Amino acid sequence: MTAQDTLPRSYEIRTYGCQMNVHDSERLSGLLEQAGYVRAPDGADGADVVVFNTCAVRENADNRLYGNLGQLVPKKAARPGMQIAVGGCLAQKDRDTIVKRAPWVDVVFGTHNIGQLPVLLERARIADEAQIEIVESLETFPSTLPSRRESAYAAWVAISVGCNNTCTFCIVPALRGKEKDRRPGDVLAEVEALVAEGVIEVTLLGQNVNAYGSEIGDREAFGKLLRATGRVEGLERVRFTSPHPRDFTDDVIAAMAETPNAMHQLHMPLQSGSDRVLKAMRRSYRQDRYLGIIEKVRAAMPDAAITTDIIVGFPGETEEDFEETLHVVRQARFAQAFTFQYSKRPGTPAAEMDGQIPKAVVQERYERLVALQEEISWSENKKQVGRTLEVLVAEGEGRKDDATRRLSGRAPDNRLVHFERPAEPVRPGDMVTVEVTYAAPHHLLAEQRPLAVRRTRAGDAWERRTAAPAPRPTGVMLGIPTIGVPAAQPVPVPSGAPADGCAC
């Protein structure tokens, strides 16, 4: 046995898709580290195990996967013992197809059995043949699995998985299954444990987050959970994503407005402003209902920043239908919009509908929508100039921070703020108070040094984490959450830019 044989095996996880996949990848990391694997260093030339956590929502997702798998063929040939695993929504959908098209793949697992990854890798190694295990229903709620989180200050907390909707453009319910809710006590226990580790911001996560409580018939369960989460001592910011307009009740608005640490930020997918298209999409609301929610949110929280998802070019969409979408955008005045050109998702009803829109028409409408939203985003951001904001300092949010000698973070309403470095040391997780001096469509700028710096427990946690190796995740029993290194906040995609993930 050589020294190399005694070293722990390294792993790398490549994640595609929505927040659920990001959260699942944290669990996959935790499972592998609990099993003795170590994360491959950034920039390392390969790993012993490469895991693809896939998305089936975006157009050409399969081509993207097989292209990336093909690039690993020579690396695997040159690295004895290397293993490749494919999980996530595309694995749940394609199953045996993956190994037929890419016979060098060692493990295929689905969305419902991510906890089996270490066992499947070991089976594949011993048997020297591919292991394919896809189950049809959830085995273990993901948040009860070990986790290796990516941030010391902000964390995802899943409150449900799956979706009960039947939107004609979406394949997610078929791949994630029916909605399953966690017990409120388990959610709060995880939040409290995260806060004890130093987290000061959590985002409650679900495929349809405000349908929480549907299993027990309590339409106010999500509002109650939001209020209870807000009462956790030491938690400074609470967010949630993504709600469905059908389930958006007045008590949720009241909970947002009355819970001091609930942020005045709402991401609520529109998809289309046309009642006719919404009906074809099987979206159970109409334009008046959607705008009515926006009006109520703004009445309760005038400073609320509202973002959305919009699909352009759904089958049968006419110019009049598209004009209705533009009308809603003008009325709602979204801070940002995540805009998508419709593309066929095999296995969805919309893929077989008559009236598929020519690509050139979709592109032209898309460009008009993006131009309108850019104008509105810039106008809304300009209203922030002169305001004093408390910004949560983030890691990796500003791509140009090193070149500009600035730092970046998120305002309470989740707007991205770049600011001058203060004279005193500041760490990710700390809070800075800044005055906004300039606005662009997708960010704010504070060109003077911060007015104040507040060192936080989250900053302390970040400092501890960077000073020593991250702790190995531990197992969980009976739904008690594992605490590893907390999760990173997502970076919103600017209007008009491509984005992975399901647009619910």
SEPA-757409 format. One record per residue (C-alpha): residue number from 1; residue in one letter; x negated, y negated, z. Coordinates in pm, whole numbers, plus 50000, padded with zeros to 5 digits. Each point is the difference from the previous one (the first is absolute). Example, Ala and Ser with C-alpha at 12.3 -4.5 7.8 and 13.67 -1.06 7.14 Angstrom:
     k   r       X       Y       Z
     1   A   48770   50450   50780
     2   S   49863   49656   49934
END
This chain:
     k   r       X       Y       Z
     1   M   50000   50000   50000
     2   T   49863   49657   49903
     3   A   50036   49675   50189
     4   Q   50243   49890   49728
     5   D   50224   50297   50081
     6   T   50036   49885   50362
     7   L   50105   49644   49914
     8   P   50372   49917   50024
     9   R   50177   49991   49666
    10   S   50086   49654   49869
    11   Y   50332   49888   49853
    12   E   50144   49721   49786
    13   I   50369   49915   49955
    14   R   50125   49813   49694
    15   T   50343   49851   50059
    16   Y   50252   49887   49740
    17   G   50347   49857   50050
    18   C   50213   49855   50274
    19   Q   49953   49928   50370
    20   M   50120   50351   50085
    21   N   49705   50143   49809
    22   V   49759   49764   50176
    23   H   50142   50114   50333
    24   D   49981   50366   49894
    25   S   49635   49955   49903
    26   E   49922   49878   50351
    27   R   50149   50325   50126
    28   L   49803   50207   49748
    29   S   49681   49830   50120
    30   G   50091   50076   50360
    31   L   50071   50366   49922
    32   L   49670   50044   49817
    33   E   49798   49831   50275
    34   Q   50172   50208   50264
    35   A   49894   50305   49797
    36   G   49636   49886   50006
    37   Y   49966   49811   49673
    38   V   49840   49655   49986
    39   R   50090   49715   49770
    40   A   49755   49952   49713
    41   P   49824   49662   50034
    42   D   50112   49721   49770
    43   G   49795   50010   49684
    44   A   49895   50361   50056
    45   D   49949   50205   49686
    46   G   50280   50247   50054
    47   A   50150   50196   50289
    48   D   50042   50366   50082
    49   V   50380   49964   49991
    50   V   50188   49752   49782
    51   V   50372   49960   50067
    52   F   50238   49826   49758
    53   N   50315   49869   50170
    54   T   50213   49937   49694
    55   C   50298   49792   49889
    56   A   50260   50112   49745
    57   V   50175   49666   49965
    58   R   49775   49807   49764
    59   E   49998   50064   49628
    60   N   49718   50232   49888
    61   A   49926   50101   50361
    62   D   49919   50352   49881
    63   N   49759   49880   49730
    64   R   49824   49788   50258
    65   L   49966   50297   50234
    66   Y   49867   50242   49738
    67   G   49757   49741   49872
    68   N   49858   49957   50350
    69   L   49992   50376   50056
    70   G   49810   50045   49675
    71   Q   49730   49761   50116
    72   L   49931   50231   50295
    73   V   49927   50310   49791
    74   P   49625   49934   49957
    75   K   49969   49889   50365
    76   K   50161   50320   50120
    77   A   49774   50209   49777
    78   A   49695   49829   50147
    79   R   50120   50020   50363
    80   P   50045   50359   50125
    81   G   50294   50035   50235
    82   M   50170   49676   49898
    83   Q   50380   50014   50022
    84   I   50275   49790   49841
    85   A   50351   49968   50144
    86   V   50308   49832   49850
    87   G   50294   49896   50217
    88   G   50277   49743   50005
    89   C   50302   49939   49779
    90   L   49849   50113   49669
    91   A   49887   50326   50162
    92   Q   50351   50053   50138
    93   K   50142   49943   49651
    94   D   49752   50188   49778
    95   R   49898   50289   50230
    96   D   49844   50280   49790
    97   T   49941   49765   49706
    98   I   49708   49833   50175
    99   V   49788   50314   50026
   100   K   50092   50104   49645
   101   R   49882   49666   49861
   102   A   49708   49964   50242
   103   P   49891   50352   50105
   104   W   49708   49856   50199
   105   V   50244   49868   50263
   106   D   49982   50203   50323
   107   V   50310   49891   50193
   108   V   50342   49861   49908
   109   F   50233   49890   50282
   110   G   50318   49794   50012
   111   T   50152   49710   50188
   112   H   50160   50222   50265
   113   N   49696   50199   50117
   114   I   49704   49764   50021
   115   G   49911   50157   50335
   116   Q   49892   50316   49818
   117   L   49711   49843   49808
   118   P   49708   50126   50218
   119   V   50144   50354   50006
   120   L   50052   50002   49623
   121   L   49643   49881   49938
   122   E   49866   50280   50219
   123   R   50220   50258   49826
   124   A   49882   49883   49661
   125   R   49637   50022   50112
   126   I   50034   50353   50136
   127   A   50218   50136   49719
   128   D   49807   49812   49731
   129   E   50325   49916   49822
   130   A   50242   49710   49990
   131   Q   50257   49968   50277
   132   I   50335   49848   49906
   133   E   50249   49933   50277
   134   I   50306   49784   49939
   135   V   50286   50006   50248
   136   E   50346   49855   49943
   137   S   50061   49837   50336
   138   L   49795   49811   50255
   139   E   49796   50226   50230
   140   T   49864   49739   50241
   141   F   50077   49630   50024
   142   P   49681   49832   49871
   143   S   49961   49768   50298
   144   T   49961   50297   50233
   145   L   49683   50105   49815
   146   P   49647   49877   50081
   147   S   49904   49670   49842
   148   R   49689   49814   49900
   149   R   50124   49647   49951
   150   E   49816   49739   49800
   151   S   50045   49686   50207
   152   A   49954   49913   50364
   153   Y   50269   49732   50009
   154   A   50301   50095   49782
   155   A   50180   50330   49959
   156   W   50272   50173   49802
   157   V   50254   50182   50216
   158   A   50234   50231   49806
   159   I   50353   50007   50140
   160   S   50148   50219   49726
   161   V   49905   50197   49691
   162   G   50202   50083   49692
   163   C   50294   49820   49842
   164   N   50374   50067   49959
   165   N   50048   49766   49705
   166   T   50047   50113   49639
   167   C   49858   49709   49800
   168   T   49989   50109   49637
   169   F   49646   49869   49943
   170   C   49841   50163   50304
   171   I   49865   50351   50052
   172   V   49891   49946   50361
   173   P   50303   50164   50171
   174   A   49935   50319   49802
   175   L   49638   50005   50115
   176   R   50026   49862   50354
   177   G   50331   50163   50087
   178   K   50298   49876   50199
   179   E   49943   49738   50266
   180   K   49873   50126   50334
   181   D   49984   49757   50292
   182   R   49762   50008   50294
   183   R   50132   49969   50351
   184   P   49977   49640   50126
   185   G   49801   50115   50302
   186   D   49736   50158   49777
   187   V   49973   49684   49790
   188   L   49960   49781   50308
   189   A   49749   50240   50155
   190   E   49785   49971   49689
   191   V   50025   49621   49999
   192   E   49907   49981   50368
   193   A   49703   50230   49949
   194   L   49881   49794   49703
   195   V   50024   49679   50203
   196   A   49798   50166   50278
   197   E   49727   50058   49739
   198   G   49999   49631   49902
   199   V   50255   49977   49716
   200   I   50193   49672   50002
   201   E   50206   50041   49682
   202   V   50216   50293   49889
   203   T   50208   50055   49689
   204   L   50298   50234   50038
   205   L   50002   50217   49692
   206   G   50265   50197   49816
   207   Q   50100   50076   49643
   208   N   50324   49820   50089
   209   V   49906   49862   50338
   210   N   50327   49837   50105
   211   A   50203   50316   49931
   212   Y   49842   50124   50323
   213   G   50269   50160   50214
   214   S   50200   50143   49708
   215   E   49956   50353   50138
   216   I   50191   49906   50314
   217   G   50238   49752   49839
   218   D   49868   49693   50184
   219   R   49986   49710   49752
   220   E   49837   49777   50263
   221   A   49721   50244   50090
   222   F   49735   49813   49801
   223   G   50082   49665   50158
   224   K   49980   50162   50344
   225   L   49664   50158   49914
   226   L   49866   49668   49870
   227   R   50095   49827   50325
   228   A   49851   50281   50211
   229   T   49675   49992   49804
   230   G   49984   49626   50053
   231   R   50010   50052   50376
   232   V   49677   50203   50006
   233   E   49760   49797   50212
   234   G   49689   49887   49814
   235   L   50151   50040   49652
   236   E   49982   49666   49823
   237   R   50147   50072   49657
   238   V   50270   50240   49877
   239   R   50085   50049   49632
   240   F   50196   50260   49804
   241   T   50022   50126   49643
   242   S   50195   50066   49785
   243   P   50368   49938   50075
   244   H   50288   50071   49762
   245   P   50261   49725   49948
   246   R   50279   50257   50047
   247   D   49896   50062   50360
   248   F   49896   49646   50089
   249   T   50237   49909   50281
   250   D   50048   49678   50193
   251   D   49857   50156   50315
   252   V   49665   50047   49824
   253   I   49994   49630   49914
   254   A   50081   49917   50361
   255   A   49727   50236   50125
   256   M   49744   49833   49771
   257   A   50103   49652   50111
   258   E   50025   50078   50372
   259   T   49695   50223   50050
   260   P   49705   49765   50061
   261   N   49734   50220   49842
   262   A   50211   50112   49701
   263   M   49851   49819   49704
   264   H   50221   49784   49779
   265   Q   49906   50197   49691
   266   L   50227   50223   49795
   267   H   49924   50221   49702
   268   M   50336   50100   49850
   269   P   50010   50159   49653
   270   L   50240   49842   49751
   271   Q   49919   50211   49689
   272   S   50249   49809   49782
   273   G   50227   49700   50031
   274   S   50260   50146   49763
   275   D   50298   50175   50159
   276   R   50032   50220   49691
   277   V   49637   50111   50018
   278   L   50016   50048   50378
   279   K   50294   50234   49946
   280   A   49805   50196   49737
   281   M   49708   50019   50244
   282   R   50239   50130   50271
   283   R   49905   49715   50226
   284   S   50285   49965   50247
   285   Y   50011   49618   50014
   286   R   50064   49721   49755
   287   Q   49859   49653   49939
   288   D   50235   49823   50242
   289   R   49918   50245   50280
   290   Y   49625   49958   49946
   291   L   50008   49620   49992
   292   G   50230   50004   50303
   293   I   49734   50184   50200
   294   I   49736   49748   49889
   295   E   50227   49714   50108
   296   K   50056   50155   50344
   297   V   49628   50067   50051
   298   R   49914   49640   49914
   299   A   50274   49865   50224
   300   A   49860   50198   50295
   301   M   49632   49949   49908
   302   P   49945   49698   49773
   303   D   49626   50073   49984
   304   A   50043   50360   49881
   305   A   49785   50114   49706
   306   I   50196   50243   49784
   307   T   49839   50227   49741
   308   T   50154   50253   49764
   309   D   49962   50265   49729
   310   I   50148   49954   49652
   311   I   50019   50240   49706
   312   V   50014   49850   49651
   313   G   50136   50190   49700
   314   F   50217   50264   50167
   315   P   50188   50202   49734
   316   G   50290   49802   49860
   317   E   49883   49666   50143
   318   T   50122   49719   49774
   319   E   49871   49646   49978
   320   E   50302   49895   50206
   321   D   49911   50256   50265
   322   F   49645   49871   50012
   323   E   50123   49641   50033
   324   E   50193   50114   50310
   325   T   49672   50122   50149
   326   L   49838   49663   49928
   327   H   50299   49832   50165
   328   V   49950   50199   50322
   329   V   49627   49922   49998
   330   R   50078   49627   49973
   331   Q   50260   50021   50278
   332   A   49800   50218   50238
   333   R   49667   49817   49952
   334   F   49787   50298   50093
   335   A   49656   49936   50147
   336   Q   49871   50282   49779
   337   A   50149   50262   49769
   338   F   49854   50337   49913
   339   T   50105   50031   49637
   340   F   50012   50325   49804
   341   Q   50066   50085   49638
   342   Y   50239   50294   49989
   343   S   49837   50325   49897
   344   K   50151   50346   49978
   345   R   49950   50226   50300
   346   P   50050   50361   49887
   347   G   50270   50163   50208
   348   T   50200   49681   50060
   349   P   50344   49930   49846
   350   A   49881   49669   49855
   351   A   49741   50179   49786
   352   E   50285   50160   49802
   353   M   50221   49693   49972
   354   D   50093   49841   49669
   355   G   49886   49647   49933
   356   Q   49628   50032   50074
   357   I   49858   49651   49945
   358   P   49718   49949   49744
   359   K   49664   49932   50160
   360   A   49963   49660   49831
   361   V   50334   49882   50142
   362   V   49911   50121   50350
   363   Q   49662   49827   49980
   364   E   50153   49669   49892
   365   R   50255   50005   50281
   366   Y   49735   50103   50249
   367   E   49781   49706   49906
   368   R   50291   49759   50042
   369   L   50080   50143   50343
   370   V   49638   49980   50113
   371   A   49970   49639   49879
   372   L   50315   49900   50192
   373   Q   49891   50178   50317
   374   E   49650   49851   49981
   375   E   50155   49654   49984
   376   I   50224   50073   50300
   377   S   49721   50164   50203
   378   W   49776   49700   49947
   379   S   50279   49758   50090
   380   E   50085   50192   50318
   381   N   49633   50023   50098
   382   K   49955   49626   49953
   383   K   50256   49950   50277
   384   Q   49746   50158   50235
   385   V   49740   49725   49943
   386   G   49951   49801   50319
   387   R   50141   50276   50220
   388   T   49804   50144   50291
   389   L   49999   50381   49994
   390   E   49862   50271   50226
   391   V   49823   50248   49774
   392   L   49907   50358   50087
   393   V   49644   50040   49872
   394   A   49982   50296   49764
   395   E   49731   50220   49854
   396   G   49979   50035   49623
   397   E   50291   49768   49913
   398   G   49792   49735   49822
   399   R   49806   50141   49706
   400   K   49796   49680   49967
   401   D   49938   49938   50371
   402   D   49627   50075   49982
   403   A   49950   49769   49702
   404   T   50210   49716   50142
   405   R   49877   50042   50360
   406   R   50362   50017   50109
   407   L   50209   50248   50198
   408   S   50354   50118   49932
   409   G   50305   50118   50185
   410   R   50377   50010   50016
   411   A   50236   49732   50126
   412   P   50305   50108   50202
   413   D   50208   50008   49680
   414   N   49732   50222   49839
   415   R   49868   49734   49762
   416   L   49631   50045   49926
   417   V   49786   49716   50140
   418   H   49633   49934   49920
   419   F   49825   49774   50251
   420   E   49660   49853   50080
   421   R   49786   50201   50238
   422   P   50009   49855   50353
   423   A   49682   49902   50181
   424   E   50053   50275   50257
   425   P   50003   50371   49916
   426   V   50337   50138   49887
   427   R   50089   50364   49947
   428   P   50272   50185   49807
   429   G   50294   50018   50239
   430   D   49932   49660   50156
   431   M   50243   49710   49948
   432   V   49908   49662   49853
   433   T   50213   49688   49983
   434   V   49956   49814   49672
   435   E   50152   49712   49808
   436   V   50098   50081   49641
   437   T   49848   49752   49755
   438   Y   50064   50165   49661
   439   A   50242   50249   49846
   440   A   49966   50232   49703
   441   P   50273   50238   49874
   442   H   49861   50296   50194
   443   H   49809   49854   50293
   444   L   49953   49703   50231
   445   L   49675   49823   50077
   446   A   49882   49829   50321
   447   E   49693   49803   49892
   448   Q   49911   49872   50346
   449   R   49868   50212   50283
   450   P   50267   50161   50222
   451   L   50156   49783   50267
   452   A   49973   50286   50249
   453   V   49872   50357   50027
   454   R   50166   50254   50229
   455   R   49804   50313   50073
   456   T   50230   50300   50037
   457   R   50003   50359   50119
   458   A   50026   50094   49634
   459   G   49675   49821   49928
   460   D   49843   50185   50293
   461   A   50127   50328   49854
   462   W   49853   49914   49659
   463   E   49667   49920   50167
   464   R   49999   50333   50187
   465   R   50086   50186   49685
   466   T   49723   49844   49793
   467   A   49743   50044   50277
   468   A   50047   50377   50025
   469   P   50133   50285   49785
   470   A   50377   50028   49993
   471   P   50136   50251   50255
   472   R   50102   50341   49876
   473   P   50379   50027   49980
   474   T   50169   50230   50247
   475   G   50303   50222   49958
   476   V   50349   49922   50118
   477   M   50268   50195   50178
   478   L   50374   49949   50014
   479   G   50001   49683   49794
   480   I   49749   49807   50213
   481   P   49806   49789   49747
   482   T   49630   50036   49938
   483   I   49788   49690   50016
   484   G   49712   49969   49761
   485   V   49893   49678   49832
   486   P   50310   49789   49917
   487   A   50125   49942   49650
   488   A   49923   49714   49767
   489   Q   50265   49759   49883
   490   P   50087   50020   49633
   491   V   49895   49728   49760
   492   P   50308   49876   49810
   493   V   49966   50011   49622
   494   P   50047   49663   49828
   495   S   50303   49945   49781
   496   G   49943   50140   49657
   497   A   49714   50229   50099
   498   P   50021   50377   49967
   499   A   50073   50183   50323
   500   D   50019   50360   50104
   501   G   50285   50119   50212
   502   C   50373   50056   49987
   503   A   50211   49692   49953
   504   C   50291   50079   50232
END
